[in-house]
Amino acid sequence: KHALMSPAVADQPAFATLQIVLGFLIVAGLALTPAVLGALALSIGALILHPTLLDNLEIITGLLAILLLGQPKPGLDDLIGLPMSSFSDKVKRWVPFILRLGLGGSLVLMSINDKIMNPHLFGSVIENFGLNQALPLSVGMWVVSAALVELALGLALLLGLQTRIVSAVTFLVLTLSFFFFGEDVYAHVTVFGTLFVLIIMGGGHLSLDDVYAKRRQRA
């Protein structure tokens, strides 16, 4: 059983090695700015070559968030005193919006491309895993329900509506889907990371949550 990580680098060991190195640097917080810029270049290049990777947009937006936040702690850059990119608070306030755009957009695209546009393909997945036996619903109802749930969660994140609650619900839904489909969690670690950040930071700038909060302050 294998998990394909994005960007896809099948039969290109040099690029795969570069991904491993960049991933290690980002996790360790070593030379974080150039590492993130390198990962961004790889991801954008892969997206240009393989537009189907658009439903993994949360990878690019997650990297942008790291770059904009410019936080070296905890990390090796902080320990050894290496400088990192620094942006003003006005720029940093866009981080939740960027993350919502990436993850919400990915969920909407997956709902449309994988389920609404290809119901027979997703239906065969339901049958192969016996989900219609575990929960007595028709295959068609399974497909429609999964598509609507994914679409609703994605749109709510894009709009920034009850962002923390929706992020928590999305986390639970994805966790259950991993158990049902036996997927490898590490292949979706960027999704979980984005959800945790949104649970902490909320909807942020250009969100319905922010609009409602400002209205309450004026009232």
N, C-alpha and C positions, 0 to 999 in steps of 0.2 A: 504494500500500500504506500503510495507516494503522494506528496503534496507539492503542487507547483506554485512557487513563489513568484511574485511580480517585481520587477519586469522579468518576463520569460527569457531565459538564456540557454535553452536546450542546445546541446552539442557545442557550446561555446565556453569551455572551462576557464578561459582567461577572464571573461566577464563575470562568471560565477565566482571566481576567486576575488575579483575586485568588489563584488557585492558583499562577500563575507568580511573582507577587510573594512569596508566602509561601515558595515553593520556593527562590527566590533568597536570601531572608533566612536560611533554614535552612542552605543551602550555604555562604553567606558568614559565618555565625555572627554576624549583626547583629540585635540585639533578639531574641535566640534564644528566650527564654521566651515572650513574647507571640506570636511567630511560630509556635512549636510549639503553643501553646494554640489559636491561630486555625486551624491545620491540623487539629488534633484535632476542633474544633467542626465544621469542614467534613466531615471523614471520618465522624464519628458521625452527623451529619445526613443524609449521603448513604446511610449504612447503614440508617438508619431508613426513608428513602424508597425505597431499593432494596435489600431484604434479600439479593438475589443477590450483592451485593458482599461477603458474608460470607467468601467464599473469597479475599478480599484482606485478611484480618484482619491480616496482617503489617505493613500500613501503619500501622494504629492502634497496634499494640504497639511498632513501631519508634519512633514519635513519643513514646510513653510512656517508652521507654528513654532517649531523648535528654533528656526532661524530668527524669527521676529521677537520671540521671548528673550533670547540671548541670555539664558540662565545657565551658567557653568556649574552651579552647585546642585547636588553633589557630583563631582567628576574630577578627572585627572587634570583638566585645564585649571581648575581652581586650586588644586594642590600644588601644582608646579608654577602657577602664575601666568599661564598663557592667556592672552587677550581673546575676547570673543566679540562678535558683532553686537552692537548696542543700538537700540532704537528707542524713541521717545514713548511715553505712555499713550500718546494719541495714536501711535502706530500699533502698539501692543493691544489696544482695545479691540482691534479687528480680529484677533486670534480666534475667539469663539465663533465669529461669523464665518471665517475661513474653514474651520473644522466642521461646522454645520453644513456648509456648502459641499464639502467633500464627502462626508458620510451620508448626509441626506440625499445628495445627488446619486451616490452609489446605490443606495437602497431603492430609489425610484427607478434607476436604470435596470437593476437586477429584476425588479418586479415586472417591468415592461418587456425586457429582452428575454429573460429566462422563463417567464411564466405566461404572461399575457400573449406575447408573440409566438411562443413555442409551448402551447399547453400540452401537446402530445408527448414532447420530450420530458417535461417535468412530470407528467402523468405516469410515464414509464418508470421514473425514479421512485415515485410514490408506491407503485406496484412492486418494484424490485425490493424495496425495504419493508414491504408489508404494512405500511402505515394505515392503509385503508382497512386492515384487519385489526390493528391495535386500537384504532378509533373508528367505529362503524359509520364511516361516511363514504359516499361515492368518490371515485377518483376525481371526477369533475368538480365536486364540492371542495375537495382538498386543494385542488389547483386554484380555484377562485378564492378560497379563504386565505391561502398563503399569499397570493398576489395582492389581495386587498390589505392584509395586515402589513406587509412589507411596504406597500405604497403609502398607506396612512402614516406609518412611522417615519418614512422618508420625508413626506411632505411636512409633517409636524416639525421635524428637525430643520428643514429648510426655512420654514416660517418662524422658527424660534418660539413655538407654542408649548408652554409648560416643559421647557427643555430638560430640566433635571429629571422630572418624572418620566418623560418619554425616553430619555437616555437609559434610565433604570429598566423600563419595560423592554426596550430594545435589547439590553444586556440579557435579560431573562429569556426572551424569545430566541436569541441567537444561541444561548447556552443550551436550551432545550433542543434546538435543531441540530447542534453538534452531537448530542447524545443519540438522537434519532437516526442521523445519517452517518454516524461514526467518523466524522471529519476530524482532522488534526487541528487542535486549537492554535498551534504556533503559526499556521498558515493564515490566520486572521488576527494576529496579535495587534496589528495597527487599528483594527476596528475596536477592539476592547480598550486599547490605549486612548483612542479618541473619545469613546463613551465615558471613561473615567474622568478625563479632562472636562468634558461638558457637564458632568454631574457636579464637579467642583466649581467651575467657573460660571455655569449657567449659560443662557442664550447670548448675553452680551449685546454688542452694538447691532443695530438693524434687526431686532427681533421683536416679536409681539410681546414677549415677556418684558422687554425694556419699555415698550410703549405703555403697557398697562401699569408698570411701576411708576413711570413719570406722571401718569394720570392720577394715581393714588396720592402721590406727593403734592399735586396741585389742589386736590380736593380738600 
